[in-house]
Amino acid sequence: MTTADKNLLDYIVVCISEFANRNEMHMRDAYIYLKKHKGLDFLKEFYDVEHTLSFDEALDDLAAICRKNGGAA
């Protein structure tokens, strides 16, 4: 695994955890929700930009993407 891959993976794990905390969800449920509503795909595709934002901004972006793809949060 390259350093870039590890950084991406670490960032995604933290985003899942913070998303779960913000939405009072279990981390497993947050992962399933983000996967189903394309939030994880969004993080992978736009990591280069998203990781430069605050977590609040990144979580707002995740919520917007998930809503756009049928989610409720």
C-alpha positions in Angstrom: 0.0 0.0 0.0 1.4 3.4 -1.0 1.5 6.4 1.4 -1.2 8.1 -0.8 -3.5 5.1 -0.4 -2.9 5.0 3.3 -3.7 8.7 3.6 -6.9 8.3 1.6 -8.0 5.3 3.7 -7.2 7.1 7.0 -9.2 10.1 5.8 -12.2 8.0 4.8 -12.2 6.2 8.1 -12.1 9.5 10.0 -14.9 10.9 7.8 -17.1 7.9 8.5 -16.5 8.2 12.2 -17.2 11.9 12.2 -20.3 11.4 10.0 -21.5 8.8 12.5 -21.0 11.1 15.4 -22.7 14.0 13.8 -25.7 12.0 12.9 -25.8 9.9 16.1 -25.3 6.6 14.1 -23.2 3.6 14.7 -20.1 3.7 12.6 -21.1 0.5 10.7 -24.5 2.2 9.8 -22.7 5.3 8.7 -20.5 3.2 6.4 -23.4 1.4 4.9 -25.3 4.7 4.4 -22.3 6.5 2.9 -21.7 3.6 0.6 -25.3 3.3 -0.5 -25.7 7.0 -1.2 -22.3 7.4 -3.0 -20.6 9.4 -0.2 -17.6 7.1 -0.2 -17.3 7.3 -4.0 -17.3 11.1 -3.6 -14.6 11.0 -1.0 -12.4 8.8 -3.2 -12.9 11.0 -6.3 -12.5 14.3 -4.6 -10.0 13.5 -1.8 -7.5 16.0 -3.2 -9.9 18.9 -2.5 -12.0 17.5 0.5 -9.0 16.8 2.7 -8.0 20.4 2.6 -11.4 21.5 4.1 -12.4 21.5 7.7 -14.3 18.3 8.8 -17.4 20.4 9.2 -17.2 21.4 5.5 -16.4 17.9 4.4 -19.3 16.5 6.4 -21.6 19.1 4.9 -20.5 18.1 1.4 -21.0 14.4 2.3 -24.5 15.1 3.5 -25.3 17.0 0.3 -24.0 14.2 -1.9 -26.0 11.6 0.0 -29.2 13.7 -0.2 -28.6 14.1 -4.0 -28.4 10.3 -4.2 -31.5 9.5 -2.2 -30.3 9.8 1.3 -32.0 11.6 4.2 -29.0 13.0 6.2 
